[in-house]
């Protein structure tokens, strides 16, 4: 028997075991740290609005102002506080009744695992919430992923939506690298472990770059992250919501785009000409070409967060939809670039 070889094997085995124990301990410590920061973030950033329970889902919303109703639906990676940071909520509330929802899993809204939260399911949730709140025939403004939820509401409940104003939207199935990269985070068990360890750390490292890309070529407003709270955006529940929504984007777009011809209500599409997140021609321009009664405004020198820049156009489009007759115009409006 080779005593030296046995000793080397024993040492290697012991070392591997020690490394495994150390890695497990490190992961456990990271998970505790992530949970503590998440709970602290929720305490330091209490809900701005109220809650409504819809089929066991606790939905957070902010309701402001009086006048014709407008619903605001935010995109991925943010919360309804994005509309406060942009000033759009305050501006609309001067002359409208405005309701901004935290979509499931974002901000202070729950995201139970008893159903799949694709855009159609989110649309049904908000349709019920609006009915319970007594809000009838609003114009819906959606940004980014919120545009898909807005479209699903208009397609499934056409009599209950007055018009759509859609900004920076993803409307047709196309390759999304972000969906591929975040897919594991959406999985049960594996995703849970990742969101409390490696993804929690990587998301913190990448957040500033992600936000810069959303606003490019404009600078990130100084009040953006302080208003939304970095730690609220990095909680495990929101990382799961982001990952699941990204995973649903391609199949949801495939389903929704087959129905766009059913839309008869006023639709205004607004996009940043320099959007690095969603290709304007492949999505906004294409949808505009398929909807004869739509309008398209492409805002120069503006990126994905177009609602922070083009608020005059957004408010004008909302007011136009609110005052439009039931029959949409048949002429093709002029595209602005």
Secondary structure, 3 states (H helix, E strand, C coil): CCHHHHHHHHHHHHHHHHHHHHHHHHHHHHHHHHHHHHHHHHHHCCCCCEEEEECCEEEEEEEECCCEEEEEECCCCCCCHHHHHHCHHHHHHCCEEEEEECCCCCCCCCCCCCCCCCHHHHHHHHHHHHHHHCCCCEEEEEECHHHHHHHHHHHHCHHHEEEEEEECCCCCCCCCHHHHHHHHHHCCCHHHHHHCCHHHHHHHHHHHHHHHHHHCCCCCCCCHHHHHCHHHHCCHHHHHHHHHHHHHHHHHHHHHHCCHHHCCCEEEEEEECCCCCCCCHHHHHHHHHHCCCEEEEEECCCCCCHHHCCHHHHHHHHHHHHHCCCCCCCCCCCCEC
